[in-house]
Amino acid sequence: MKISQRGQVTIPKDIRKRYGLNPDTEIEFVPEEGGVRIQKRRSRHPIWDYVGFLGQGEDTDAFIEEIRGR
């Protein structure tokens, strides 16, 4: 398999079917030692917007009790 002059490659049908790479599936290129891995782009879960929200060392249970007004 070769990369075309436009930078395109064709993913063989059996591989697309096996991994569910349908038209309009977003993929990403992940650099790794010795090469690049192609994988489906993972959708960002909304919970990641709150990771680290409380900061370091704060007590999660106390925060929940505080926002509940207890």
PDB file of N, CA, C, O and CB in Angstrom:
ATOM      1  N   MET A   1       0.856  -1.169   0.000  1.00  0.00           N
ATOM      2  CA  MET A   1       0.000   0.000   0.000  1.00  0.00           C
ATOM      3  C   MET A   1       0.901   1.231   0.000  1.00  0.00           C
ATOM      4  O   MET A   1       1.942   1.245   0.658  1.00  0.00           O
ATOM      5  CB  MET A   1      -0.973  -0.002   1.228  1.00  0.00           C
ATOM      6  N   LYS A   2       0.508   2.244  -0.725  1.00  0.00           N
ATOM      7  CA  LYS A   2       1.265   3.484  -0.804  1.00  0.00           C
ATOM      8  C   LYS A   2       0.376   4.669  -0.466  1.00  0.00           C
ATOM      9  O   LYS A   2      -0.849   4.611  -0.575  1.00  0.00           O
ATOM     10  CB  LYS A   2       1.876   3.655  -2.198  1.00  0.00           C
ATOM     11  N   ILE A   3       1.024   5.731  -0.056  1.00  0.00           N
ATOM     12  CA  ILE A   3       0.327   6.989   0.158  1.00  0.00           C
ATOM     13  C   ILE A   3       0.288   7.712  -1.178  1.00  0.00           C
ATOM     14  O   ILE A   3       1.312   7.836  -1.849  1.00  0.00           O
ATOM     15  CB  ILE A   3       1.021   7.860   1.268  1.00  0.00           C
ATOM     16  N   SER A   4      -0.891   8.192  -1.567  1.00  0.00           N
ATOM     17  CA  SER A   4      -1.035   8.892  -2.847  1.00  0.00           C
ATOM     18  C   SER A   4      -0.351  10.253  -2.785  1.00  0.00           C
ATOM     19  O   SER A   4       0.070  10.697  -1.717  1.00  0.00           O
ATOM     20  CB  SER A   4      -2.526   9.058  -3.214  1.00  0.00           C
ATOM     21  N   GLN A   5      -0.245  10.903  -3.925  1.00  0.00           N
ATOM     22  CA  GLN A   5       0.352  12.234  -3.981  1.00  0.00           C
ATOM     23  C   GLN A   5      -0.439  13.233  -3.151  1.00  0.00           C
ATOM     24  O   GLN A   5       0.110  14.232  -2.687  1.00  0.00           O
ATOM     25  CB  GLN A   5       0.444  12.712  -5.422  1.00  0.00           C
ATOM     26  N   ARG A   6      -1.707  12.970  -2.967  1.00  0.00           N
ATOM     27  CA  ARG A   6      -2.559  13.855  -2.156  1.00  0.00           C
ATOM     28  C   ARG A   6      -2.553  13.465  -0.677  1.00  0.00           C
ATOM     29  O   ARG A   6      -3.294  14.047   0.115  1.00  0.00           O
ATOM     30  CB  ARG A   6      -3.993  13.831  -2.686  1.00  0.00           C
ATOM     31  N   GLY A   7      -1.725  12.487  -0.298  1.00  0.00           N
ATOM     32  CA  GLY A   7      -1.624  12.078   1.098  1.00  0.00           C
ATOM     33  C   GLY A   7      -2.705  11.113   1.539  1.00  0.00           C
ATOM     34  O   GLY A   7      -2.968  10.981   2.735  1.00  0.00           O
ATOM     35  N   GLN A   8      -3.339  10.433   0.585  1.00  0.00           N
ATOM     36  CA  GLN A   8      -4.444   9.539   0.914  1.00  0.00           C
ATOM     37  C   GLN A   8      -3.999   8.084   0.876  1.00  0.00           C
ATOM     38  O   GLN A   8      -3.088   7.713   0.135  1.00  0.00           O
ATOM     39  CB  GLN A   8      -5.612   9.757  -0.047  1.00  0.00           C
ATOM     40  N   VAL A   9      -4.661   7.272   1.690  1.00  0.00           N
ATOM     41  CA  VAL A   9      -4.475   5.820   1.664  1.00  0.00           C
ATOM     42  C   VAL A   9      -5.851   5.167   1.622  1.00  0.00           C
ATOM     43  O   VAL A   9      -6.846   5.756   2.044  1.00  0.00           O
ATOM     44  CB  VAL A   9      -3.651   5.322   2.909  1.00  0.00           C
ATOM     45  N   THR A  10      -5.891   3.960   1.112  1.00  0.00           N
ATOM     46  CA  THR A  10      -7.140   3.206   1.099  1.00  0.00           C
ATOM     47  C   THR A  10      -7.052   2.129   2.167  1.00  0.00           C
ATOM     48  O   THR A  10      -6.133   1.309   2.162  1.00  0.00           O
ATOM     49  CB  THR A  10      -7.419   2.583  -0.308  1.00  0.00           C
ATOM     50  N   ILE A  11      -8.006   2.135   3.075  1.00  0.00           N
ATOM     51  CA  ILE A  11      -8.058   1.104   4.116  1.00  0.00           C
ATOM     52  C   ILE A  11      -8.821  -0.074   3.529  1.00  0.00           C
ATOM     53  O   ILE A  11      -9.957   0.086   3.082  1.00  0.00           O
ATOM     54  CB  ILE A  11      -8.744   1.637   5.448  1.00  0.00           C
ATOM     55  N   PRO A  12      -8.212  -1.255   3.523  1.00  0.00           N
ATOM     56  CA  PRO A  12      -8.879  -2.424   2.935  1.00  0.00           C
ATOM     57  C   PRO A  12     -10.252  -2.685   3.564  1.00  0.00           C
ATOM     58  O   PRO A  12     -10.462  -2.463   4.756  1.00  0.00           O
ATOM     59  CB  PRO A  12      -7.997  -3.661   3.096  1.00  0.00           C
ATOM     60  N   LYS A  13     -11.178  -3.163   2.727  1.00  0.00           N
ATOM     61  CA  LYS A  13     -12.564  -3.365   3.140  1.00  0.00           C
ATOM     62  C   LYS A  13     -12.681  -4.281   4.357  1.00  0.00           C
ATOM     63  O   LYS A  13     -13.470  -3.994   5.258  1.00  0.00           O
ATOM     64  CB  LYS A  13     -13.365  -3.940   1.990  1.00  0.00           C
ATOM     65  N   ASP A  14     -11.918  -5.375   4.410  1.00  0.00           N
ATOM     66  CA  ASP A  14     -12.027  -6.297   5.549  1.00  0.00           C
ATOM     67  C   ASP A  14     -11.610  -5.629   6.852  1.00  0.00           C
ATOM     68  O   ASP A  14     -12.177  -5.924   7.903  1.00  0.00           O
ATOM     69  CB  ASP A  14     -11.173  -7.541   5.311  1.00  0.00           C
ATOM     70  N   ILE A  15     -10.637  -4.743   6.800  1.00  0.00           N
ATOM     71  CA  ILE A  15     -10.217  -4.025   8.008  1.00  0.00           C
ATOM     72  C   ILE A  15     -11.268  -2.989   8.400  1.00  0.00           C
ATOM     73  O   ILE A  15     -11.578  -2.846   9.582  1.00  0.00           O
ATOM     74  CB  ILE A  15      -8.844  -3.341   7.790  1.00  0.00           C
ATOM     75  N   ARG A  16     -11.824  -2.259   7.420  1.00  0.00           N
ATOM     76  CA  ARG A  16     -12.885  -1.295   7.732  1.00  0.00           C
ATOM     77  C   ARG A  16     -14.070  -1.981   8.374  1.00  0.00           C
ATOM     78  O   ARG A  16     -14.635  -1.475   9.344  1.00  0.00           O
ATOM     79  CB  ARG A  16     -13.334  -0.558   6.472  1.00  0.00           C
ATOM     80  N   LYS A  17     -14.456  -3.143   7.836  1.00  0.00           N
ATOM     81  CA  LYS A  17     -15.602  -3.881   8.378  1.00  0.00           C
ATOM     82  C   LYS A  17     -15.304  -4.407   9.774  1.00  0.00           C
ATOM     83  O   LYS A  17     -16.137  -4.301  10.675  1.00  0.00           O
ATOM     84  CB  LYS A  17     -15.979  -5.042   7.451  1.00  0.00           C
ATOM     85  N   ARG A  18     -14.121  -4.972   9.952  1.00  0.00           N
ATOM     86  CA  ARG A  18     -13.747  -5.564  11.242  1.00  0.00           C
ATOM     87  C   ARG A  18     -13.762  -4.538  12.371  1.00  0.00           C
ATOM     88  O   ARG A  18     -14.162  -4.847  13.493  1.00  0.00           O
ATOM     89  CB  ARG A  18     -12.366  -6.196  11.145  1.00  0.00           C
ATOM     90  N   TYR A  19     -13.319  -3.302  12.064  1.00  0.00           N
ATOM     91  CA  TYR A  19     -13.200  -2.288  13.105  1.00  0.00           C
ATOM     92  C   TYR A  19     -14.284  -1.212  13.042  1.00  0.00           C
ATOM     93  O   TYR A  19     -14.203  -0.210  13.751  1.00  0.00           O
ATOM     94  CB  TYR A  19     -11.856  -1.641  13.015  1.00  0.00           C
ATOM     95  N   GLY A  20     -15.291  -1.414  12.202  1.00  0.00           N
ATOM     96  CA  GLY A  20     -16.411  -0.480  12.143  1.00  0.00           C
ATOM     97  C   GLY A  20     -16.035   0.896  11.634  1.00  0.00           C
ATOM     98  O   GLY A  20     -16.561   1.903  12.107  1.00  0.00           O
ATOM     99  N   LEU A  21     -15.126   0.944  10.669  1.00  0.00           N
ATOM    100  CA  LEU A  21     -14.709   2.217  10.092  1.00  0.00           C
ATOM    101  C   LEU A  21     -15.612   2.534   8.904  1.00  0.00           C
ATOM    102  O   LEU A  21     -15.274   2.246   7.756  1.00  0.00           O
ATOM    103  CB  LEU A  21     -13.211   2.176   9.660  1.00  0.00           C
ATOM    104  N   ASN A  22     -16.737   3.117   9.191  1.00  0.00           N
ATOM    105  CA  ASN A  22     -17.737   3.442   8.183  1.00  0.00           C
ATOM    106  C   ASN A  22     -17.471   4.824   7.603  1.00  0.00           C
ATOM    107  O   ASN A  22     -16.683   5.588   8.162  1.00  0.00           O
ATOM    108  CB  ASN A  22     -19.152   3.375   8.780  1.00  0.00           C
ATOM    109  N   PRO A  23     -18.119   5.155   6.489  1.00  0.00           N
ATOM    110  CA  PRO A  23     -17.971   6.514   5.965  1.00  0.00           C
ATOM    111  C   PRO A  23     -18.318   7.541   7.049  1.00  0.00           C
ATOM    112  O   PRO A  23     -19.257   7.345   7.820  1.00  0.00           O
ATOM    113  CB  PRO A  23     -18.872   6.719   4.718  1.00  0.00           C
ATOM    114  N   ASP A  24     -17.575   8.602   7.097  1.00  0.00           N
ATOM    115  CA  ASP A  24     -17.718   9.692   8.075  1.00  0.00           C
ATOM    116  C   ASP A  24     -17.237   9.336   9.476  1.00  0.00           C
ATOM    117  O   ASP A  24     -17.405  10.130  10.402  1.00  0.00           O
ATOM    118  CB  ASP A  24     -19.150  10.113   8.148  1.00  0.00           C
ATOM    119  N   THR A  25     -16.638   8.148   9.649  1.00  0.00           N
ATOM    120  CA  THR A  25     -16.033   7.817  10.934  1.00  0.00           C
ATOM    121  C   THR A  25     -14.787   8.673  11.097  1.00  0.00           C
ATOM    122  O   THR A  25     -13.932   8.703  10.212  1.00  0.00           O
ATOM    123  CB  THR A  25     -15.689   6.292  11.034  1.00  0.00           C
ATOM    124  N   GLU A  26     -14.680   9.363  12.211  1.00  0.00           N
ATOM    125  CA  GLU A  26     -13.492  10.177  12.451  1.00  0.00           C
ATOM    126  C   GLU A  26     -12.396   9.300  13.023  1.00  0.00           C
ATOM    127  O   GLU A  26     -12.634   8.477  13.907  1.00  0.00           O
ATOM    128  CB  GLU A  26     -13.804  11.357  13.406  1.00  0.00           C
ATOM    129  N   ILE A  27     -11.194   9.489  12.507  1.00  0.00           N
ATOM    130  CA  ILE A  27     -10.046   8.738  13.001  1.00  0.00           C
ATOM    131  C   ILE A  27      -8.979   9.731  13.439  1.00  0.00           C
ATOM    132  O   ILE A  27      -9.032  10.916  13.109  1.00  0.00           O
ATOM    133  CB  ILE A  27      -9.494   7.761  11.914  1.00  0.00           C
ATOM    134  N   GLU A  28      -8.020   9.225  14.183  1.00  0.00           N
ATOM    135  CA  GLU A  28      -6.895  10.059  14.586  1.00  0.00           C
ATOM    136  C   GLU A  28      -5.611   9.267  14.446  1.00  0.00           C
ATOM    137  O   GLU A  28      -5.607   8.037  14.511  1.00  0.00           O
ATOM    138  CB  GLU A  28      -7.069  10.567  16.033  1.00  0.00           C
ATOM    139  N   PHE A  29      -4.537   9.982  14.256  1.00  0.00           N
ATOM    140  CA  PHE A  29      -3.225   9.381  14.126  1.00  0.00           C
ATOM    141  C   PHE A  29      -2.484   9.606  15.434  1.00  0.00           C
ATOM    142  O   PHE A  29      -2.308  10.745  15.869  1.00  0.00           O
ATOM    143  CB  PHE A  29      -2.439   9.974  12.913  1.00  0.00           C
ATOM    144  N   VAL A  30      -2.049   8.510  16.065  1.00  0.00           N
ATOM    145  CA  VAL A  30      -1.395   8.582  17.362  1.00  0.00           C
ATOM    146  C   VAL A  30       0.068   8.192  17.178  1.00  0.00           C
ATOM    147  O   VAL A  30       0.367   7.035  16.881  1.00  0.00           O
ATOM    148  CB  VAL A  30      -2.102   7.658  18.408  1.00  0.00           C
ATOM    149  N   PRO A  31       0.984   9.150  17.352  1.00  0.00           N
ATOM    150  CA  PRO A  31       2.407   8.829  17.209  1.00  0.00           C
ATOM    151  C   PRO A  31       2.846   7.857  18.308  1.00  0.00           C
ATOM    152  O   PRO A  31       2.508   8.025  19.480  1.00  0.00           O
ATOM    153  CB  PRO A  31       3.264  10.120  17.258  1.00  0.00           C
ATOM    154  N   GLU A  32       3.589   6.863  17.910  1.00  0.00           N
ATOM    155  CA  GLU A  32       4.142   5.891  18.854  1.00  0.00           C
ATOM    156  C   GLU A  32       5.590   5.636  18.479  1.00  0.00           C
ATOM    157  O   GLU A  32       6.021   5.932  17.365  1.00  0.00           O
ATOM    158  CB  GLU A  32       3.320   4.559  18.856  1.00  0.00           C
ATOM    159  N   GLU A  33       6.313   5.097  19.402  1.00  0.00           N
ATOM    160  CA  GLU A  33       7.700   4.761  19.101  1.00  0.00           C
ATOM    161  C   GLU A  33       7.720   3.741  17.965  1.00  0.00           C
ATOM    162  O   GLU A  33       7.137   2.662  18.076  1.00  0.00           O
ATOM    163  CB  GLU A  33       8.432   4.206  20.365  1.00  0.00           C
ATOM    164  N   GLY A  34       8.383   4.085  16.897  1.00  0.00           N
ATOM    165  CA  GLY A  34       8.505   3.170  15.770  1.00  0.00           C
ATOM    166  C   GLY A  34       7.397   3.274  14.742  1.00  0.00           C
ATOM    167  O   GLY A  34       7.391   2.503  13.782  1.00  0.00           O
ATOM    168  N   GLY A  35       6.449   4.205  14.902  1.00  0.00           N
ATOM    169  CA  GLY A  35       5.385   4.311  13.903  1.00  0.00           C
ATOM    170  C   GLY A  35       4.225   5.170  14.350  1.00  0.00           C
ATOM    171  O   GLY A  35       4.340   5.983  15.267  1.00  0.00           O
ATOM    172  N   VAL A  36       3.114   4.971  13.685  1.00  0.00           N
ATOM    173  CA  VAL A  36       1.893   5.728  13.967  1.00  0.00           C
ATOM    174  C   VAL A  36       0.737   4.747  14.046  1.00  0.00           C
ATOM    175  O   VAL A  36       0.618   3.847  13.214  1.00  0.00           O
ATOM    176  CB  VAL A  36       1.629   6.821  12.876  1.00  0.00           C
ATOM    177  N   ARG A  37      -0.118   4.924  15.053  1.00  0.00           N
ATOM    178  CA  ARG A  37      -1.313   4.091  15.181  1.00  0.00           C
ATOM    179  C   ARG A  37      -2.505   4.906  14.687  1.00  0.00           C
ATOM    180  O   ARG A  37      -2.657   6.078  15.031  1.00  0.00           O
ATOM    181  CB  ARG A  37      -1.527   3.611  16.666  1.00  0.00           C
ATOM    182  N   ILE A  38      -3.344   4.269  13.877  1.00  0.00           N
ATOM    183  CA  ILE A  38      -4.578   4.896  13.415  1.00  0.00           C
ATOM    184  C   ILE A  38      -5.707   4.299  14.249  1.00  0.00           C
ATOM    185  O   ILE A  38      -5.835   3.078  14.347  1.00  0.00           O
ATOM    186  CB  ILE A  38      -4.813   4.671  11.859  1.00  0.00           C
ATOM    187  N   GLN A  39      -6.528   5.167  14.853  1.00  0.00           N
ATOM    188  CA  GLN A  39      -7.627   4.662  15.671  1.00  0.00           C
ATOM    189  C   GLN A  39      -8.841   5.554  15.497  1.00  0.00           C
ATOM    190  O   GLN A  39      -8.734   6.697  15.053  1.00  0.00           O
ATOM    191  CB  GLN A  39      -7.221   4.583  17.158  1.00  0.00           C
ATOM    192  N   LYS A  40     -10.000   5.010  15.854  1.00  0.00           N
ATOM    193  CA  LYS A  40     -11.220   5.821  15.843  1.00  0.00           C
ATOM    194  C   LYS A  40     -11.040   6.945  16.841  1.00  0.00           C
ATOM    195  O   LYS A  40     -10.481   6.758  17.922  1.00  0.00           O
ATOM    196  CB  LYS A  40     -12.489   4.967  16.180  1.00  0.00           C
ATOM    197  N   ARG A  41     -11.523   8.115  16.458  1.00  0.00           N
ATOM    198  CA  ARG A  41     -11.483   9.240  17.382  1.00  0.00           C
ATOM    199  C   ARG A  41     -12.522   8.992  18.453  1.00  0.00           C
ATOM    200  O   ARG A  41     -13.678   8.692  18.155  1.00  0.00           O
ATOM    201  CB  ARG A  41     -11.735  10.599  16.651  1.00  0.00           C
ATOM    202  N   ARG A  42     -12.122   9.115  19.653  1.00  0.00           N
ATOM    203  CA  ARG A  42     -13.045   8.897  20.767  1.00  0.00           C
ATOM    204  C   ARG A  42     -13.780  10.187  21.055  1.00  0.00           C
ATOM    205  O   ARG A  42     -13.188  11.265  21.109  1.00  0.00           O
ATOM    206  CB  ARG A  42     -12.299   8.398  22.031  1.00  0.00           C
ATOM    207  N   SER A  43     -15.071  10.055  21.237  1.00  0.00           N
ATOM    208  CA  SER A  43     -15.838  11.256  21.569  1.00  0.00           C
ATOM    209  C   SER A  43     -15.508  11.642  23.006  1.00  0.00           C
ATOM    210  O   SER A  43     -15.285  10.787  23.862  1.00  0.00           O
ATOM    211  CB  SER A  43     -17.382  11.025  21.385  1.00  0.00           C
ATOM    212  N   ARG A  44     -15.484  12.912  23.241  1.00  0.00           N
ATOM    213  CA  ARG A  44     -15.141  13.416  24.571  1.00  0.00           C
ATOM    214  C   ARG A  44     -16.390  13.355  25.451  1.00  0.00           C
ATOM    215  O   ARG A  44     -17.423  13.936  25.121  1.00  0.00           O
ATOM    216  CB  ARG A  44     -14.577  14.878  24.496  1.00  0.00           C
ATOM    217  N   HIS A  45     -16.281  12.650  26.565  1.00  0.00           N
ATOM    218  CA  HIS A  45     -17.388  12.534  27.507  1.00  0.00           C
ATOM    219  C   HIS A  45     -17.468  13.818  28.329  1.00  0.00           C
ATOM    220  O   HIS A  45     -16.436  14.344  28.748  1.00  0.00           O
ATOM    221  CB  HIS A  45     -17.215  11.288  28.432  1.00  0.00           C
ATOM    222  N   PRO A  46     -18.663  14.324  28.563  1.00  0.00           N
ATOM    223  CA  PRO A  46     -18.813  15.594  29.284  1.00  0.00           C
ATOM    224  C   PRO A  46     -18.175  15.594  30.669  1.00  0.00           C
ATOM    225  O   PRO A  46     -17.825  16.662  31.172  1.00  0.00           O
ATOM    226  CB  PRO A  46     -20.269  15.926  29.416  1.00  0.00           C
ATOM    227  N   ILE A  47     -18.015  14.450  31.292  1.00  0.00           N
ATOM    228  CA  ILE A  47     -17.431  14.407  32.641  1.00  0.00           C
ATOM    229  C   ILE A  47     -15.996  14.933  32.642  1.00  0.00           C
ATOM    230  O   ILE A  47     -15.517  15.425  33.665  1.00  0.00           O
ATOM    231  CB  ILE A  47     -17.461  12.971  33.191  1.00  0.00           C
ATOM    232  N   TRP A  48     -15.302  14.832  31.493  1.00  0.00           N
ATOM    233  CA  TRP A  48     -13.918  15.303  31.434  1.00  0.00           C
ATOM    234  C   TRP A  48     -13.834  16.816  31.632  1.00  0.00           C
ATOM    235  O   TRP A  48     -12.766  17.331  31.964  1.00  0.00           O
ATOM    236  CB  TRP A  48     -13.284  14.916  30.097  1.00  0.00           C
ATOM    237  N   ASP A  49     -14.931  17.530  31.436  1.00  0.00           N
ATOM    238  CA  ASP A  49     -14.925  18.969  31.676  1.00  0.00           C
ATOM    239  C   ASP A  49     -14.788  19.287  33.163  1.00  0.00           C
ATOM    240  O   ASP A  49     -14.439  20.410  33.527  1.00  0.00           O
ATOM    241  CB  ASP A  49     -16.198  19.601  31.121  1.00  0.00           C
ATOM    242  N   TYR A  50     -15.058  18.310  34.017  1.00  0.00           N
ATOM    243  CA  TYR A  50     -15.032  18.538  35.459  1.00  0.00           C
ATOM    244  C   TYR A  50     -13.877  17.847  36.165  1.00  0.00           C
ATOM    245  O   TYR A  50     -13.733  17.981  37.380  1.00  0.00           O
ATOM    246  CB  TYR A  50     -16.317  18.081  36.061  1.00  0.00           C
ATOM    247  N   VAL A  51     -13.066  17.121  35.442  1.00  0.00           N
ATOM    248  CA  VAL A  51     -11.912  16.467  36.062  1.00  0.00           C
ATOM    249  C   VAL A  51     -10.991  17.547  36.614  1.00  0.00           C
ATOM    250  O   VAL A  51     -10.622  18.479  35.900  1.00  0.00           O
ATOM    251  CB  VAL A  51     -11.154  15.551  35.038  1.00  0.00           C
ATOM    252  N   GLY A  52     -10.628  17.421  37.864  1.00  0.00           N
ATOM    253  CA  GLY A  52      -9.767  18.394  38.512  1.00  0.00           C
ATOM    254  C   GLY A  52     -10.493  19.629  39.023  1.00  0.00           C
ATOM    255  O   GLY A  52      -9.858  20.565  39.508  1.00  0.00           O
ATOM    256  N   PHE A  53     -11.818  19.639  38.919  1.00  0.00           N
ATOM    257  CA  PHE A  53     -12.614  20.794  39.321  1.00  0.00           C
ATOM    258  C   PHE A  53     -12.413  21.150  40.790  1.00  0.00           C
ATOM    259  O   PHE A  53     -12.345  22.328  41.139  1.00  0.00           O
ATOM    260  CB  PHE A  53     -14.079  20.531  39.056  1.00  0.00           C
ATOM    261  N   LEU A  54     -12.319  20.154  41.637  1.00  0.00           N
ATOM    262  CA  LEU A  54     -12.192  20.403  43.068  1.00  0.00           C
ATOM    263  C   LEU A  54     -10.776  20.798  43.471  1.00  0.00           C
ATOM    264  O   LEU A  54     -10.573  21.338  44.559  1.00  0.00           O
ATOM    265  CB  LEU A  54     -12.615  19.180  43.838  1.00  0.00           C
ATOM    266  N   GLY A  55      -9.823  20.545  42.634  1.00  0.00           N
ATOM    267  CA  GLY A  55      -8.446  20.859  42.985  1.00  0.00           C
ATOM    268  C   GLY A  55      -7.833  19.753  43.814  1.00  0.00           C
ATOM    269  O   GLY A  55      -8.458  18.728  44.086  1.00  0.00           O
ATOM    270  N   GLN A  56      -6.625  19.981  44.199  1.00  0.00           N
ATOM    271  CA  GLN A  56      -5.881  18.982  44.969  1.00  0.00           C
ATOM    272  C   GLN A  56      -6.235  19.057  46.451  1.00  0.00           C
ATOM    273  O   GLN A  56      -6.310  20.145  47.023  1.00  0.00           O
ATOM    274  CB  GLN A  56      -4.369  19.174  44.778  1.00  0.00           C
ATOM    275  N   GLY A  57      -6.444  17.934  47.050  1.00  0.00           N
ATOM    276  CA  GLY A  57      -6.591  17.854  48.494  1.00  0.00           C
ATOM    277  C   GLY A  57      -7.951  18.200  49.064  1.00  0.00           C
ATOM    278  O   GLY A  57      -8.130  18.136  50.280  1.00  0.00           O
ATOM    279  N   GLU A  58      -8.908  18.562  48.243  1.00  0.00           N
ATOM    280  CA  GLU A  58     -10.223  18.876  48.786  1.00  0.00           C
ATOM    281  C   GLU A  58     -11.027  17.586  48.948  1.00  0.00           C
ATOM    282  O   GLU A  58     -10.855  16.628  48.194  1.00  0.00           O
ATOM    283  CB  GLU A  58     -10.973  19.883  47.870  1.00  0.00           C
ATOM    284  N   ASP A  59     -11.899  17.585  49.939  1.00  0.00           N
ATOM    285  CA  ASP A  59     -12.708  16.412  50.238  1.00  0.00           C
ATOM    286  C   ASP A  59     -13.983  16.426  49.403  1.00  0.00           C
ATOM    287  O   ASP A  59     -14.805  17.333  49.537  1.00  0.00           O
ATOM    288  CB  ASP A  59     -13.047  16.354  51.737  1.00  0.00           C
ATOM    289  N   THR A  60     -14.148  15.437  48.553  1.00  0.00           N
ATOM    290  CA  THR A  60     -15.294  15.360  47.651  1.00  0.00           C
ATOM    291  C   THR A  60     -16.600  15.266  48.425  1.00  0.00           C
ATOM    292  O   THR A  60     -17.571  15.940  48.081  1.00  0.00           O
ATOM    293  CB  THR A  60     -15.155  14.163  46.716  1.00  0.00           C
ATOM    294  N   ASP A  61     -16.639  14.432  49.476  1.00  0.00           N
ATOM    295  CA  ASP A  61     -17.864  14.276  50.262  1.00  0.00           C
ATOM    296  C   ASP A  61     -18.276  15.593  50.921  1.00  0.00           C
ATOM    297  O   ASP A  61     -19.461  15.928  50.952  1.00  0.00           O
ATOM    298  CB  ASP A  61     -17.673  13.195  51.330  1.00  0.00           C
ATOM    299  N   ALA A  62     -17.306  16.338  51.445  1.00  0.00           N
ATOM    300  CA  ALA A  62     -17.616  17.623  52.078  1.00  0.00           C
ATOM    301  C   ALA A  62     -18.154  18.608  51.039  1.00  0.00           C
ATOM    302  O   ALA A  62     -19.081  19.364  51.328  1.00  0.00           O
ATOM    303  CB  ALA A  62     -16.360  18.206  52.776  1.00  0.00           C
ATOM    304  N   PHE A  63     -17.583  18.605  49.840  1.00  0.00           N
ATOM    305  CA  PHE A  63     -18.049  19.485  48.776  1.00  0.00           C
ATOM    306  C   PHE A  63     -19.499  19.167  48.407  1.00  0.00           C
ATOM    307  O   PHE A  63     -20.312  20.076  48.242  1.00  0.00           O
ATOM    308  CB  PHE A  63     -17.143  19.360  47.541  1.00  0.00           C
ATOM    309  N   ILE A  64     -19.819  17.886  48.280  1.00  0.00           N
ATOM    310  CA  ILE A  64     -21.191  17.489  47.929  1.00  0.00           C
ATOM    311  C   ILE A  64     -22.162  17.900  49.020  1.00  0.00           C
ATOM    312  O   ILE A  64     -23.249  18.398  48.728  1.00  0.00           O
ATOM    313  CB  ILE A  64     -21.277  15.972  47.693  1.00  0.00           C
ATOM    314  N   GLU A  65     -21.785  17.699  50.267  1.00  0.00           N
ATOM    315  CA  GLU A  65     -22.651  18.117  51.372  1.00  0.00           C
ATOM    316  C   GLU A  65     -22.853  19.629  51.353  1.00  0.00           C
ATOM    317  O   GLU A  65     -23.949  20.118  51.629  1.00  0.00           O
ATOM    318  CB  GLU A  65     -22.054  17.676  52.723  1.00  0.00           C
ATOM    319  N   GLU A  66     -21.786  20.372  51.025  1.00  0.00           N
ATOM    320  CA  GLU A  66     -21.883  21.837  50.978  1.00  0.00           C
ATOM    321  C   GLU A  66     -22.840  22.295  49.885  1.00  0.00           C
ATOM    322  O   GLU A  66     -23.662  23.181  50.121  1.00  0.00           O
ATOM    323  CB  GLU A  66     -20.499  22.457  50.750  1.00  0.00           C
ATOM    324  N   ILE A  67     -22.750  21.708  48.692  1.00  0.00           N
ATOM    325  CA  ILE A  67     -23.632  22.158  47.611  1.00  0.00           C
ATOM    326  C   ILE A  67     -25.066  21.690  47.818  1.00  0.00           C
ATOM    327  O   ILE A  67     -25.996  22.253  47.239  1.00  0.00           O
ATOM    328  CB  ILE A  67     -23.119  21.657  46.270  1.00  0.00           C
ATOM    329  N   ARG A  68     -25.243  20.683  48.625  1.00  0.00           N
ATOM    330  CA  ARG A  68     -26.601  20.239  48.964  1.00  0.00           C
ATOM    331  C   ARG A  68     -27.189  21.065  50.106  1.00  0.00           C
ATOM    332  O   ARG A  68     -28.368  20.929  50.432  1.00  0.00           O
ATOM    333  CB  ARG A  68     -26.595  18.752  49.344  1.00  0.00           C
ATOM    334  N   GLY A  69     -26.359  21.925  50.715  1.00  0.00           N
ATOM    335  CA  GLY A  69     -26.840  22.802  51.788  1.00  0.00           C
ATOM    336  C   GLY A  69     -26.926  22.129  53.127  1.00  0.00           C
ATOM    337  O   GLY A  69     -27.726  22.521  53.975  1.00  0.00           O
ATOM    338  N   ARG A  70     -26.119  21.129  53.325  1.00  0.00           N
ATOM    339  CA  ARG A  70     -26.149  20.432  54.632  1.00  0.00           C
ATOM    340  C   ARG A  70     -24.999  20.865  55.504  1.00  0.00           C
ATOM    341  O   ARG A  70     -24.863  20.387  56.630  1.00  0.00           O
ATOM    342  CB  ARG A  70     -26.105  18.910  54.443  1.00  0.00           C
TER     343      ARG A  70
END
